[in-house]
Amino acid sequence: MNNEVKVELIAPNEWQRLRTIRLQALTESGHAFGGTFEVESTEDEAAWRNKFVKNDFLIASVNGVDAAVLYIEVLDGDFGATCWIGGCWSDPRFRGKGLMRAMFTFIDQQEKGWRIQGLGVWTDNHSAIAAYEKLGFVKMGEDTESTRKPGMFYQRMIRKSQI
């Protein structure tokens, strides 16, 4: 098996695909996200399709198996960010296979408003912070308390496209 990674920008009619991998992420790594399985698992088709109104979604697959996901919201953000990256997750069975690197290479190659990416990561999620740093993200600003999860703090990180 060659473990070929394929990155796709998915469309609203693929909402079930998004739902499946997002619920996997919330089941396996719920602590890493602002959203919860309890809430998102009850959302109907209209709610899932509505997520595509302001966000683009990327899914990376390995040999046809969806293995990683993230969303991109175009905005004018802090520290010059032109988009916000969120919901980053990869299936533990496929970690270390370059999925996130493949998705950020895909982002770099697009002619969209994705040139300077910002994201937030919990300050105690050291493995995610290290992974983002390997992709070129750098910490910016002070740690910020979450409005969704009071008492938890996140740090903002910024990355400029490599191309």
N, C-alpha and C positions, 0 to 999 in steps of 0.2 A: 504494500500500500504506500502511495507516494505522499499522502497527507497534503494534498493540494488545497491551499487556502483561496477561497473565492469571496470577494467583498461585493455586496450589492446594496444599492440605494433602493429600498422597497417602497411600494406604492400603497395607498389606502386600501385597495382591494386585497392586500396581503395582511390585513389587520389580525387575522387568526394566527399567522406566523409570528407576528410581533407579540401578541398576547401569550402565546406558548412560551417563548423564550424569556419574556419579561417575568412571567409567573415562576419560571424555573429560577431566575435570578433572585426573586424575592424569597423563594423557598430556601435556596442554598445560602444566600448572603444578605438576608433581609436587614441585618444590622448596618449594611453599607449604604442604604438608600433612605431618602426622605419618605418615599411611599411605602405602603404596606401591602402584603398579600391579602389580608382580610378585606381591604377596601378594593384593590384592583381586581381581585378575582370575582367580584360581584358586578363589575362594569359590563354593560351590554355592548352590542356591536356599534351602536351610534357613538358611545363614549370612546371606544377604541379608534374608530374612524376619525373622530374629532381631534385626537392627538396629532394627526397629520396636518391640521390647519396651520399650526405655528412651528412644527418641528419636522425635520427630515430624519429618517431612521436608516442606519446602516446595520446590516447583519453580515457577519463573516461565517462561512461554513467550511467544514473540512470534509472532503469526499462526500458532499451532499448533506451533511449533518450540520444544522444550525448550531454554532458553538460560541458566538459572541455577538453583543449588541451594544449600540450607543445611539444617542440622539444628538441632533445639532439644531440649535435655535439661532437664527440670524438676529443680531441685536447690536446696539452700540453699548458695550459694556465697560467696566472698570479697566484701567490700565491699557486702553486701546483695543480691547477685545472686539472683534467683529462678529463673533458667534460664541455661544455657550455650549459646551459639551456636557452631557449628562447621561445618567443611566448606564455607565460603562460596566460591563460584566462579561466575563468569559467562563465557560463551563470548566470546572476544575480538571475534567478529563482531558482537556485540550490546552491547558495552560503551558506556557513555555514553547509554544509552537509558532509564535509570531503573529497571533491574531490581532492584537492591538496595534502592533507596528504596521501590519497590512492595512488596517482601517485608517490609520493616520497617513499612510502613504496615499491611499485613495483620496482622502480629504485634500491633501496637498496637490493632487493632480486635477482637482475640479476647478472649473471657472465659475465659482460662486463666491459669496461674501464670507468665505471660511478661512481667510488668510491668517488671522490672529485668533487663536482659540483660547478661551478661558474655561475653567472648571473649578468646582469646589470639591474638596475631599476632607473627610473627617480627620481631625488632627491625630487621632490615635490609630489610623489605618496606615501603618508604616509600610506595609508591603505595596499598597496602592501608590503611596507617595513615591516610593523607590521606582516603581514601574513607570509612573508618569515622568519622573526625572530622566529615566533612560530614553524616553521619547522626546525629550527636549523641553519639558515644562519646567518652569522656575516659580518658586513661591513669590507671591506679591502681596504686600499689605499685611495688616494685622489679622490674627485669628478672629473669626466672627461667630457669634452665638447663633445657632439655628433658631428660626422662628417656628419650624415644624416640630423640632425636638429640643425644647428648652433644656439648658444644661449641657448640651453637646455643642462642640465648636468645630468649625471647618476652616480650612485655609484655601485661599484662592491661588490658582496657579495659571500661568500664561505660557503659551507656546506660539512661535511664529512658524508658518509653513516653511518647509525646507526647500521648496522649489521657487 
